[in-house]
Structure formats: structure tokens, C-alpha cells
């Protein structure tokens, strides 16, 4: 499955924004079971977005450090 590059690049930010929205909803809703579900889902969304963002940043940094030529050259 292929995702268009602009959408692919926005995914970490979308995950983090959705997670923050869920955390905000959990904060505003009255106490009960639903806010705790929103809190867990929001925390997972923010964490997933941060992990994706950090992994991509690390990959791009490492790729820039290595020679792009193949071993056969």
C-alpha cells in the first residue's frame, strides 16, 4: 500500500494532534469510564506520533552520513 508523500509526511503530526484532542476531550468530560478511554487513546496517539517523528528524523540523519554509492562501484 502506498500513501501520497504529503500525507505520509503529515502522519506523525496528525497522530499527535488527534492524541491531544482526545486528551483535551478527556479533560473536559465529566468523570466516568469514557474520559479514561479517551486519555489512554490520546496518550497512545501522542506517543505514536512522537515515535514516528523521532524514527524518521534519526533515519534521515543516518542516511545523510553514509555514502550513497553501492558496494559494486
Phi and psi in degrees as GROMACS dihedral restraints (atoms count N, CA, C in turn):
[ dihedral_restraints ]
;  ai    aj    ak    al  type     phi  dphi    fc
    3     4     5     6     1  -110.9    20    10
    4     5     6     7     1   138.9    20    10
    6     7     8     9     1  -114.3    20    10
    7     8     9    10     1   139.0    20    10
    9    10    11    12     1   -57.7    20    10
   10    11    12    13     1   141.9    20    10
   12    13    14    15     1   -55.2    20    10
   13    14    15    16     1   -44.4    20    10
   15    16    17    18     1   -60.7    20    10
   16    17    18    19     1   -38.7    20    10
   18    19    20    21     1   -69.3    20    10
   19    20    21    22     1   -41.5    20    10
   21    22    23    24     1   -59.3    20    10
   22    23    24    25     1   -42.1    20    10
   24    25    26    27     1   -70.4    20    10
   25    26    27    28     1   -26.7    20    10
   27    28    29    30     1   -86.6    20    10
   28    29    30    31     1   -14.4    20    10
   30    31    32    33     1   -52.8    20    10
   31    32    33    34     1   -47.0    20    10
   33    34    35    36     1   -58.9    20    10
   34    35    36    37     1   -39.6    20    10
   36    37    38    39     1   -70.4    20    10
   37    38    39    40     1   -36.4    20    10
   39    40    41    42     1   -64.1    20    10
   40    41    42    43     1   -44.4    20    10
   42    43    44    45     1   -60.3    20    10
   43    44    45    46     1   -44.4    20    10
   45    46    47    48     1   -67.0    20    10
   46    47    48    49     1   -40.8    20    10
   48    49    50    51     1   -65.9    20    10
   49    50    51    52     1   -41.4    20    10
   51    52    53    54     1   -64.2    20    10
   52    53    54    55     1   -40.2    20    10
   54    55    56    57     1   -64.1    20    10
   55    56    57    58     1   -42.3    20    10
   57    58    59    60     1   -65.9    20    10
   58    59    60    61     1   -36.6    20    10
   60    61    62    63     1   -64.2    20    10
   61    62    63    64     1   -41.7    20    10
   63    64    65    66     1   -66.4    20    10
   64    65    66    67     1   -39.6    20    10
   66    67    68    69     1   -64.6    20    10
   67    68    69    70     1   -39.3    20    10
   69    70    71    72     1   -64.9    20    10
   70    71    72    73     1   -39.6    20    10
   72    73    74    75     1   -65.3    20    10
   73    74    75    76     1   -39.2    20    10
   75    76    77    78     1   -63.9    20    10
   76    77    78    79     1   -35.1    20    10
   78    79    80    81     1   -68.6    20    10
   79    80    81    82     1   -37.5    20    10
   81    82    83    84     1   -85.4    20    10
   82    83    84    85     1   -24.7    20    10
   84    85    86    87     1   -75.3    20    10
   85    86    87    88     1   150.1    20    10
   87    88    89    90     1   -66.4    20    10
   88    89    90    91     1   158.7    20    10
   90    91    92    93     1   -58.0    20    10
   91    92    93    94     1   145.2    20    10
   93    94    95    96     1   161.0    20    10
   94    95    96    97     1  -162.6    20    10
   96    97    98    99     1   -79.1    20    10
   97    98    99   100     1   -38.3    20    10
   99   100   101   102     1   -60.9    20    10
  100   101   102   103     1   -44.1    20    10
  102   103   104   105     1   -61.4    20    10
  103   104   105   106     1   -34.3    20    10
  105   106   107   108     1   -69.9    20    10
  106   107   108   109     1   -33.6    20    10
  108   109   110   111     1   -66.5    20    10
  109   110   111   112     1   -43.6    20    10
  111   112   113   114     1   -61.9    20    10
  112   113   114   115     1   -38.0    20    10
  114   115   116   117     1   -65.9    20    10
  115   116   117   118     1   -43.1    20    10
  117   118   119   120     1   -66.2    20    10
  118   119   120   121     1   -46.9    20    10
  120   121   122   123     1   -63.4    20    10
  121   122   123   124     1   -39.3    20    10
  123   124   125   126     1   -65.6    20    10
  124   125   126   127     1   -42.0    20    10
  126   127   128   129     1   -63.7    20    10
  127   128   129   130     1   -41.2    20    10
  129   130   131   132     1   -65.3    20    10
  130   131   132   133     1   -39.1    20    10
  132   133   134   135     1   -64.5    20    10
  133   134   135   136     1   -45.4    20    10
  135   136   137   138     1   -64.4    20    10
  136   137   138   139     1   -42.9    20    10
  138   139   140   141     1   -63.8    20    10
  139   140   141   142     1   -44.4    20    10
  141   142   143   144     1   -62.4    20    10
  142   143   144   145     1   -41.9    20    10
  144   145   146   147     1   -63.2    20    10
  145   146   147   148     1   -42.9    20    10
  147   148   149   150     1   -66.0    20    10
  148   149   150   151     1   -40.5    20    10
  150   151   152   153     1   -63.7    20    10
  151   152   153   154     1   -46.3    20    10
  153   154   155   156     1   -60.6    20    10
  154   155   156   157     1   -44.8    20    10
  156   157   158   159     1   -62.7    20    10
  157   158   159   160     1   -44.6    20    10
  159   160   161   162     1   -68.8    20    10
  160   161   162   163     1   -38.9    20    10
  162   163   164   165     1   -64.6    20    10
  163   164   165   166     1   -42.7    20    10
  165   166   167   168     1   -65.0    20    10
  166   167   168   169     1   -42.7    20    10
  168   169   170   171     1   -61.6    20    10
  169   170   171   172     1   -43.7    20    10
  171   172   173   174     1   -64.9    20    10
  172   173   174   175     1   -42.7    20    10
  174   175   176   177     1   -61.0    20    10
  175   176   177   178     1   -45.4    20    10
  177   178   179   180     1   -67.2    20    10
  178   179   180   181     1   -35.6    20    10
  180   181   182   183     1   -66.2    20    10
  181   182   183   184     1   -43.7    20    10
  183   184   185   186     1   -68.1    20    10
  184   185   186   187     1   -38.1    20    10
  186   187   188   189     1   -63.4    20    10
  187   188   189   190     1   -35.0    20    10
  189   190   191   192     1   -70.8    20    10
  190   191   192   193     1   -22.4    20    10
  192   193   194   195     1   -83.0    20    10
  193   194   195   196     1   -21.0    20    10
  195   196   197   198     1   -98.7    20    10
  196   197   198   199     1   154.8    20    10
  198   199   200   201     1   -74.1    20    10
  199   200   201   202     1   134.3    20    10
  201   202   203   204     1   -82.3    20    10
  202   203   204   205     1    -8.3    20    10
  204   205   206   207     1   -71.0    20    10
  205   206   207   208     1   150.5    20    10
  207   208   209   210     1   -79.0    20    10
  208   209   210   211     1   167.7    20    10
  210   211   212   213     1   -71.7    20    10
  211   212   213   214     1   -22.2    20    10
  213   214   215   216     1   -78.1    20    10
  214   215   216   217     1   -15.9    20    10
